[in-house]
C-alpha cells in the first residue's frame, strides 16, 4: 500500500536540512558552555534595556514633569526578565 514516492507528513521537505541539538550526556562540554554564555549575554542585554528605558523615563520625569507610561511598565519588566534569565543561566 505504501510506495516509495509517498512522503510522511512529519518528514522534512526534500532538500531541507534538519538541525538536531545534542542534549544530556551526548553534548560536549564546550556546547553547554556556549549556551550558558549566550544566555548570560542575553540577560545582560535585557538588563541594559531595562536600565536604559528607566533612565529615559527618569529624565523625562525630571525635565517634563511626567514619565511615559511605557517607561514605567517596560523598565521593571526588562530588568526582571534579565534577572530571571541570569538566574536560569547560572543554574545550568
Rosetta blueprint (number, residue, H / E / L):
1 X L
2 X L
3 X L
4 X L
5 X L
6 X L
7 X L
8 X L
9 X L
10 X L
11 X L
12 X L
13 X L
14 X L
15 X L
16 X L
17 X L
18 X L
19 X L
20 X L
21 X L
22 X L
23 X L
24 X H
25 X H
26 X H
27 X L
28 X L
29 X H
30 X H
31 X H
32 X H
33 X H
34 X H
35 X H
36 X H
37 X H
38 X H
39 X H
40 X H
41 X H
42 X H
43 X H
44 X H
45 X H
46 X H
47 X H
48 X H
49 X H
50 X H
51 X H
52 X H
53 X H
54 X H
55 X H
56 X H
57 X H
58 X H
59 X H
60 X H
61 X H
62 X H
63 X H
64 X H
65 X L
66 X L
67 X L
68 X L
69 X H
70 X H
71 X H
72 X H
73 X H
74 X H
75 X H
76 X H
77 X H
78 X H
79 X H
80 X H
81 X H
82 X H
83 X H
84 X H
85 X H
86 X H
87 X H
88 X H
89 X H
90 X H
91 X H
92 X L
